[in-house]
Amino acid sequence: MMIERLKYNVFVFFARIRTKKRIKQLEQDLQAYSWYIGVEKNDDPELVRKYEEARIQQFIAKNTLNGLQYH
């Protein structure tokens, strides 16, 4: 019982690190996309699609991080 709990907590520890890194990268991507869309008045549909996809991925990652709790 104790070993399983320890394994789970180690898994959560590293999963939280990976998720935080992913969120940080997505925030940087969103900043870059919003700059290109806003400043350059770029209406490129591919760029807008990437921006929306990054927002969705960030939302998912934040919810995943909230769900990764230690026991």
C-alpha positions in Angstrom: 0.0 0.0 0.0 2.7 2.5 1.0 4.8 1.6 -2.1 1.9 2.3 -4.5 1.2 5.6 -2.9 4.9 6.5 -3.2 5.0 5.5 -6.9 1.8 7.5 -7.5 3.3 10.6 -5.9 6.5 10.3 -7.9 4.5 10.0 -11.0 2.4 13.1 -10.1 5.6 15.0 -9.3 7.1 14.4 -12.7 3.8 14.8 -14.5 3.3 18.2 -12.9 6.8 19.3 -14.0 6.1 18.3 -17.6 2.7 19.9 -17.6 4.1 23.2 -16.2 6.7 23.2 -18.9 4.1 22.6 -21.5 1.9 25.5 -20.2 4.9 27.8 -20.2 5.7 26.9 -23.8 2.1 27.4 -24.8 2.0 30.8 -23.2 5.1 31.8 -25.2 3.5 30.5 -28.4 0.3 32.4 -27.7 2.2 35.6 -27.1 4.0 35.2 -30.4 0.9 34.3 -32.3 -1.1 37.2 -30.8 1.8 39.6 -31.7 1.8 38.5 -35.3 -2.0 38.7 -35.6 -2.4 42.0 -33.7 0.6 44.1 -34.8 0.9 43.0 -38.3 -2.9 42.8 -38.9 -2.3 39.3 -40.2 -5.5 37.5 -41.2 -3.7 34.3 -42.2 -6.2 31.5 -41.4 -3.3 29.1 -40.6 -1.9 31.5 -38.0 -5.3 32.1 -36.5 -5.9 28.3 -36.4 -2.6 27.7 -34.6 -3.5 30.5 -32.1 -6.8 28.9 -31.3 -5.3 25.4 -31.1 -2.7 26.7 -28.7 -5.4 28.3 -26.5 -7.3 25.0 -26.4 -4.1 23.1 -25.5 -3.3 25.5 -22.8 -6.8 25.2 -21.3 -6.4 21.4 -21.3 -3.0 21.5 -19.8 -4.2 23.8 -16.9 -7.1 21.5 -16.2 -4.7 18.5 -16.2 -2.4 20.3 -13.8 -5.4 21.0 -11.5 -6.2 17.3 -11.6 -2.7 16.1 -10.7 -2.9 16.1 -6.9 -0.7 14.3 -4.4 -2.2 11.7 -2.1 
